[in-house]
Amino acid sequence: MGNPLETGQIEWRGRVRLVDEVTDVLRERIYAGVYAPGAALRQEQLAADLDISRTPLREALRVLESEGLVRSEPGRGVRVVSVDARTLLAGYEVREVLDGLAARLAARRAEARDLAVLEAHLDDQRAALQEPDIGTYTRANVAFHTAIVDIAGNDFVVAQLSLIPLTAQVFTPARRIAFDRVRTSVAEHEAIVAAIAAGDEDAAESAARAHIRVTIDQLAASVADDPEKDPLR
């Protein structure tokens, strides 16, 4: 039996929240790479695939456009967003502030069960290093950073949550990630968790920002080396 995200074999839970359900499925397909950056999302085909009418589909696509995951263009229809190095750099510049604040707030509020969740995500990352499985690592990485935002418990920070999978998963497919960087990332994640566990807000924010800053510096260097070339391709 195929993956329901890929085959469309989905049992809708109810028509009342159909738009939400369709949005969730399409979002997860984008995150999973089923619909690649720049891919056309043809409404007739999607409606048939998902066994729904065009109305909830159009509404779901509008939600995804508001989240920055798809773009509607005259004459080209709806497409998954694509990105160049400068756009990705801009996203990570916001991530540096977002992740730093989230880690600070998490250090202030984290309880034992929250730390257990973070440790579980670290275990998943370490296991991915042993495989090695870059796809599993990417999912565990997104889950780790998402968990810190959840622990922070600030609605305004949570409102920016979609930026994490957008930058780390959609815009940066697994094939672009070097395992040397993954190994150092796990060590940086461990330092973030240690600071959160210690309740050290300054250290948690500093570690989280430094972690993102490595990516920012790499992207900035790639743009500076060749401004006309997109180093992500």
N, C-alpha and C positions, 0 to 999 in steps of 0.2 A: 504494500500500500504506500502511495507517495506521500510526501510531506504536504499537509493541507495548505501551507503557505504558498506552495508552488503549484499544486494541482487544482485548487479551488474547492476541494471537498470540505466545506465548512458548514457546520450546523449553527445557524443564527439563533441566538438565545431569545430574541423577541423583537417585534417590529417597533416597539416604543423607543428603544435605544439603537435602532438600526444604523443611523448615521454614525453614532459613536463606535459601533462595532466595525463598520466598514472602514472608518478612519483608522482604528487600531490595526486592522489587518494590513491595510496599505502602508501604514507607517512602519510596521514590523518588516514587511517585505522590502521596503527601502533600506531599513537598517541592516537587514540580512544580505543585501546585495542582489536580491532577486530582480529588482529594478535598479539598474546601474545609474550612476550620475550621467545626466544628459539623455536618458532613455525616454522615448515617447510613451505616454500613458493614453492609449486610445480608448475612449469611453465606451464605444460599442463592444469592443473586445473585453474590456474589464467587466462591464455589466453582465455579459454572457458568462464570463469566467466565474464571477461571484454569485450569479443567479439572483440578481437584483435589478431594479429599474434604474433609469438614468438619474432620477431625482435625488435619492440618497447618495448616489455616487458623486454627483456634482457638488452636493453640500459637503461631502467628505473631502473632496479635492480642494474646496475653498478653505476648509480648516487646515489642511496640509500646506496650502499656499501661505496662510497666515503664520504658520510655524517656520516658514522658510525652506520647506522640504521639496516643494514643487513650484514651478513657475508657469503661468499661463501667458502665451505669446501669440499675438495676432498672426494668423496664417500658419502657425506651427503647432497649435494646440497646447496641451499640457505636457510638460516634461519634468523629470526629476532634475533638481538643480545640479549644475556642474560648477567646478571651482578652479580658480587659478591660485598660484602661490600667494599673491597679495591678499586675496579674499580669505584664504586659510589663515594667513598671518593675522589679519584683523580679528578673526574669530578667536584665535589663541590669545591675543592681547586682552580680550574681554575675559577669556577663561582664567588668565593669571589673577585678575581681581576677584572673579567669581569663586574660583577654587580656594584662593587664600582666605576670603571672608568665610566661606563655608567651613573650612578647617578650623578657623578661629572659633566660630560658633559651636562647632561639634566638640571642640575641646572643653567648652563651657558647659555643654549639656549632655554629653555622652554618658550612658549608663552601661552596666556590664553587658546587657543583651546587645547593645549597639556595637560594642567592641568585638563581641563574638561574631557579629555579621561581617565586620571588616576583616577579621582574621580568616573567616571562611573564604572571602574573596581573595585574600592573599594566598591561601592554600590552593585555590583554583589556578591562580597565576603561576605558582611554583610548579604545579602539576603540568601546566602547559609548557613550561620550560623543559621538563623531563621528556615530553613526548617526542620531539617538539611539535607544538600545534599553535601556530600563530593566530588562527581564527578563534580558537578557544581563549587564547590570551586576550585578544581584542575584546571579546564579550565580557570576560572577567574584569578587564580594565575599565570598561564603561560602567559595569555594575558597581565597581569599587568607588569610582568618583561620584556616581549617582547616589550611593548609600551615604556618603559624607554630606551631600546636599540635603538628603532626607533627614539625617541626624541633626543638621543645623537648625531645622525647624522654623525657618524664616520664609514666609510666603513669597516675599519679593525675590529672594534668592531662588526658591523653587520654581518661580515663573520663568527663569532662564534655563531650566533643566534641559530643554531640548538641544541646547548648544553643545552639551557633552557628547551625545552620540553623533551629532551632526559633524563635529570636528574630528572626533576620534574613530568614527566607524564609517560614516557615509563618505566624508571628504578624504579620508585616509584609509583606503582599503588595505586589507591584511598584506597584500603582496608588496606594499611599499614600506613595510616596517622591517627594519633590520633587527636580528635577534640580539646583537650586541647592545642595542639600545633597550630592548626589552629587559635584559638582565639588570641593567643599571636602573631602569624604571621600577622594577620590583623592589630593589634596595631603597629607592626613594620613597616608595609607598610604605615600606616598613618604618621608615623614619617618621613619616606623617602619622601613622597609627600610634607609634610610640609617644609622640608629642600629645596626641589627642588623649591617649590613655593616662598620661601624666597630668592632664588638665592644664598644660602649658600653652596658653592661647597664642602668645607671641611666637613660640617655636613652631606650633602647628601651622600658623599662617605663613611663616617664613619658609618652612619646608615645602608647603604646597605651592607657593609662588615660585620657588626655585625649581621645582619639578617641571612646571609649565614653561618656565623661562628657558630651559634647555631646548625645547622644541621651537620657541620663538627665535632664539639665536640661530638655530639651524636653518629655519625658513628665511630669516632675514639675510643670512649669508648666501643662500642659494639665489635669492633675488638680486643681491648686489653683484654676484659673480657674472650673471647674464640676465640683465633686465628684460631682454626680448624673448627669452625662452621660458616656458612653463616647466619647471623642474619636476612637476607632479606627473607629467605624462610619460 
